[in-house]
């Protein structure tokens, strides 16, 4: 089976990139023998449509599944239309998530886990983010206050309840904690070399 993983680098020991459409690399792996190819993500700097373009790219490689940290609604719709299974919420080394996939430990999804434009940082948004002390999030909820936060789905925008918003925020916080732990572990391993 052929799978694509969003990655921060071109090796199996690099970490899963939390962004699908704007990840640094796609690693395409044959799960039977762990042979792989790494591709620079040409969509990383697009002004818009990065998720769709990235989904079309991995579909052109004949993959059966995608493993990533986060996937927005348009990328998910494009992958689903190509009959590609999607696994989100993953972090850690690419090699580790491949093993989780092979063991059937991770579960696929048919819903996006982030809103459109997640991971997109314009210079204006970056400046606002820095002025606020680095809080907020990379493009999530631009122009919306917390009482009108919506998630776009195939059937149109759906208003989230307070409990759903809170649960999504908790999930995102847990993912960030895991990513921080993974980064600290990678840094420690490099320092020990």
Secondary structure, 3 states (H helix, E strand, C coil): CEEEEEECCCCCCCEECCECCCCCEEEEEECCCCEEEEEECCCCCCCCCHHHHHHHHHHHCCCCEEECCECCHHHHHHHHHCCCEEECCCCCEHHHHHHHHHHCCCCCECCCCCCCCCCCCCHHHHHHHHHCCCCCCCCCCCCCCHHHCEEEECCEEEECCHHHHHHHHHHHHHHHHHHHHHHHHHHHHHHHC
